């Protein structure tokens, strides 16, 4: 009986080890923002309250633009009104640096 339990436990441990190793793929997630030029300075407005965009969401928002449904405020108090913002002003942190 002890050999059966030991064999079962060993098999389970090996299975868990292989499963955890095979799921090593990570999905990149980054906060995204709209960059608008105000009085000659680029101002960043965080999208979704600074929430992270992950995987396909990043390429989607950077390729297709983003619709802002509520007024956004920058850290310095600048205002961005609701509306559609084209892809050329939407940027996702580190991901944008890869281009």
C-alpha positions in Angstrom: 0.0 0.0 0.0 2.9 2.4 0.8 4.5 1.7 -2.5 1.2 2.5 -4.3 0.9 5.8 -2.4 4.5 6.7 -3.0 4.2 5.9 -6.7 1.0 8.0 -7.0 2.6 10.9 -5.2 5.7 10.7 -7.3 3.7 10.6 -10.5 1.6 13.6 -9.4 4.8 15.6 -8.5 6.3 14.9 -11.9 3.1 15.8 -13.7 2.9 19.1 -11.8 6.5 19.9 -12.6 6.0 19.3 -16.3 2.7 21.3 -16.3 4.2 24.3 -14.6 7.2 24.3 -17.0 5.0 24.1 -20.1 3.0 27.1 -19.0 6.0 29.4 -19.0 4.6 31.6 -21.7 4.0 35.1 -20.4 1.6 37.6 -21.7 3.0 41.2 -21.8 0.9 43.7 -20.0 1.5 47.5 -20.0 -0.5 50.6 -19.1 -1.5 52.7 -22.1 -1.9 56.4 -22.6 -2.9 59.1 -25.1 -0.2 61.6 -25.7 -1.5 65.0 -26.8 0.6 68.1 -27.4 -0.6 71.1 -25.3 1.3 74.4 -25.6 4.3 72.6 -27.2 4.6 70.0 -24.4 3.5 66.3 -24.7 0.9 65.5 -22.0 0.0 61.9 -21.2 -3.5 60.8 -20.2 -3.7 57.4 -18.7 -6.3 55.1 -20.3 -8.7 53.1 -18.1 -7.4 54.7 -15.0 -3.9 53.3 -15.6 -5.2 49.7 -15.8 -3.0 47.3 -17.8 -3.7 46.3 -21.4 -2.5 42.7 -22.2 -1.5 40.7 -25.3 -3.8 41.5 -28.2 -5.4 44.5 -26.4 -2.1 46.3 -26.8 -1.7 45.8 -30.5 -5.5 46.5 -31.0 -5.4 49.8 -29.2 -2.2 50.9 -30.8 -3.4 50.0 -34.3 -7.0 51.1 -34.1 -7.1 54.0 -31.7 -9.2 54.3 -28.6 -12.5 55.8 -27.6 -12.4 57.8 -24.4 -15.9 57.7 -22.7 -15.1 60.0 -19.8 -13.1 63.2 -19.4 -9.5 62.3 -18.5 -7.1 64.4 -16.4 -3.3 64.4 -16.6 -1.1 64.5 -13.5 -0.7 68.3 -14.1 -4.5 68.8 -14.3 -4.8 69.1 -18.1 -8.1 67.9 -19.5 -8.8 65.4 -22.4 -12.4 65.4 -23.6 -14.3 62.2 -24.4 -14.1 61.1 -28.1 -12.2 58.9 -30.5 -8.4 59.2 -30.5 -6.5 57.8 -33.5 -3.7 55.2 -33.1 -0.9 57.7 -33.7 -1.5 59.3 -30.2 -2.2 56.0 -28.3 0.9 54.5 -26.8 1.5 51.5 -24.5 4.5 51.9 -22.2 7.6 49.7 -22.9 5.8 48.1 -25.9 5.9 51.4 -27.8 9.7 51.5 -27.4 10.1 48.3 -29.3 9.0 49.9 -32.6 
